[in-house]
């Protein structure tokens, strides 16, 4: 089983978050960000030995972890914090591998290529910067670098830009994150990304906020989804049988990959049957990550 979407903070990264006095920072294990209420982090969720045991029990052969984009680290210009993430993530034991991140204030394309050569499986970009066609155009050098290296890009919710007042704790993940992903999905299509990056593999986490389900409304308003794009994927994180079934009916089961968002969510039985489950949890993630079918 391959899981394309997890989070695990290396020890030095945690220490550097604790050393900060402006968001994002940790006060003990209380996480403070600019757009969300303080969050009590479970220390066990970032204890490597426990996470390894958890994946072994689940039968996970590969779990790809990423920097938590809602922290907003990519826009801090704090290269030490980014370096702590990459150094710690690269040292994680099996079954863990990692997505790379970049300083979006001054993207280092050569540095990204070096991370790819050191074993990072692809690049994570935060969805909140990709919510318009111009947003995709602005990261064109990063898209080109990933395509050139044969590496995929994963689109993950970014920080909440304008915090809402007097809302429950689930508001940001359910409303803001989903809205970011939907906007990024439609902006990719409006941008015409396939024209400029025909071989780039893309994955939107959390089923792209169920954006593909709105294809009927798109058609009703004069748009067109087009043919199924074999290099465009969504992951299953935070959605159950209803959501994943609805998206799979639009995109096809071959574009759905297994992602849990662990430790914030767990494996869900999507009740797709044994054959489809095997494809979603193994074959499709392998195609996304490595560009071809898994070995026999």
KABELCOR-V370205 format. One record per backbone hydrogen bond with DSSP energy under -1.0 kcal/mol. NH is the residue of the N-H (numbers start at 1). CO is the residue of the C=O. E is the energy in kcal/mol with one decimal. If there is no record, write none. Layout:
NH,CO,E ; NH,CO,E
This chain:
2,281,-3.4 ; 3,62,-2.9 ; 4,258,-2.4 ; 6,64,-1.8 ; 7,262,-2.7 ; 14,10,-2.1 ; 15,11,-2.4 ; 16,12,-2.1 ; 17,13,-2.0 ; 18,14,-2.0 ; 19,15,-1.3 ; 25,32,-1.9 ; 26,17,-1.4 ; 27,30,-2.6 ; 30,27,-1.8 ; 31,39,-3.3 ; 32,25,-2.8 ; 39,31,-2.2 ; 41,29,-2.8 ; 45,42,-1.4 ; 46,43,-1.6 ; 47,44,-1.4 ; 51,47,-2.0 ; 52,48,-2.6 ; 53,49,-2.0 ; 54,50,-2.1 ; 55,51,-2.2 ; 56,52,-2.4 ; 57,53,-2.3 ; 58,54,-1.5 ; 60,55,-2.6 ; 61,1,-2.8 ; 62,1,-1.4 ; 63,95,-2.7 ; 64,3,-2.9 ; 65,97,-2.8 ; 66,6,-1.9 ; 69,67,-1.2 ; 71,68,-2.1 ; 72,69,-1.8 ; 75,72,-1.7 ; 76,73,-1.7 ; 79,77,-1.3 ; 82,78,-1.8 ; 83,79,-2.8 ; 84,80,-2.1 ; 85,81,-1.8 ; 86,82,-2.5 ; 87,83,-3.0 ; 88,84,-2.1 ; 89,85,-2.9 ; 90,86,-2.2 ; 92,89,-1.2 ; 96,93,-2.1 ; 97,63,-2.1 ; 99,65,-2.6 ; 100,122,-3.3 ; 104,74,-2.2 ; 106,103,-1.0 ; 112,108,-2.0 ; 113,109,-2.3 ; 114,110,-1.9 ; 115,111,-1.9 ; 116,112,-2.2 ; 117,113,-2.0 ; 118,114,-1.0 ; 119,116,-1.5 ; 120,115,-2.1 ; 121,98,-2.2 ; 123,152,-2.1 ; 124,100,-2.9 ; 125,154,-2.6 ; 127,156,-3.1 ; 129,126,-1.3 ; 130,127,-2.0 ; 136,132,-1.5 ; 137,133,-2.1 ; 138,134,-2.1 ; 140,137,-1.6 ; 143,139,-2.1 ; 144,140,-2.7 ; 145,141,-1.6 ; 146,142,-2.3 ; 147,143,-2.5 ; 148,144,-2.7 ; 149,145,-1.7 ; 151,146,-2.8 ; 153,201,-2.3 ; 154,123,-2.5 ; 155,203,-3.2 ; 156,125,-2.3 ; 171,168,-1.7 ; 174,170,-2.1 ; 175,171,-3.4 ; 177,172,-3.1 ; 179,175,-2.4 ; 180,176,-2.4 ; 181,177,-2.3 ; 182,178,-2.5 ; 183,179,-2.4 ; 184,180,-2.4 ; 185,181,-2.4 ; 186,182,-2.4 ; 187,183,-2.4 ; 188,184,-2.0 ; 189,185,-1.5 ; 190,186,-2.7 ; 191,187,-2.6 ; 192,188,-1.1 ; 193,188,-1.9 ; 195,192,-1.6 ; 197,193,-2.6 ; 202,231,-2.8 ; 203,153,-2.3 ; 204,233,-2.3 ; 205,155,-2.2 ; 207,235,-2.2 ; 208,205,-1.9 ; 209,206,-2.2 ; 210,207,-2.0 ; 211,208,-1.5 ; 213,210,-1.2 ; 214,211,-2.1 ; 215,212,-1.6 ; 218,214,-2.2 ; 219,215,-2.4 ; 220,216,-2.1 ; 221,217,-1.4 ; 222,219,-1.4 ; 223,218,-2.9 ; 232,229,-1.7 ; 233,202,-2.9 ; 234,255,-2.2 ; 235,204,-2.2 ; 236,257,-1.4 ; 239,236,-1.9 ; 244,240,-2.3 ; 245,241,-2.2 ; 246,242,-2.0 ; 247,243,-2.1 ; 248,244,-2.8 ; 249,245,-1.7 ; 250,247,-1.1 ; 251,247,-2.8 ; 252,248,-2.0 ; 255,252,-1.5 ; 256,253,-1.5 ; 257,234,-2.5 ; 258,280,-2.0 ; 261,5,-3.2 ; 264,261,-2.3 ; 277,273,-2.3 ; 278,274,-2.1 ; 279,275,-1.8 ; 280,276,-2.5 ; 281,277,-2.4 ; 282,278,-1.4 ; 283,278,-1.1 ; 284,279,-3.1 ; 286,282,-1.9 ; 287,283,-2.1 ; 288,284,-2.5 ; 289,285,-2.7 ; 290,286,-2.7 ; 291,287,-1.8
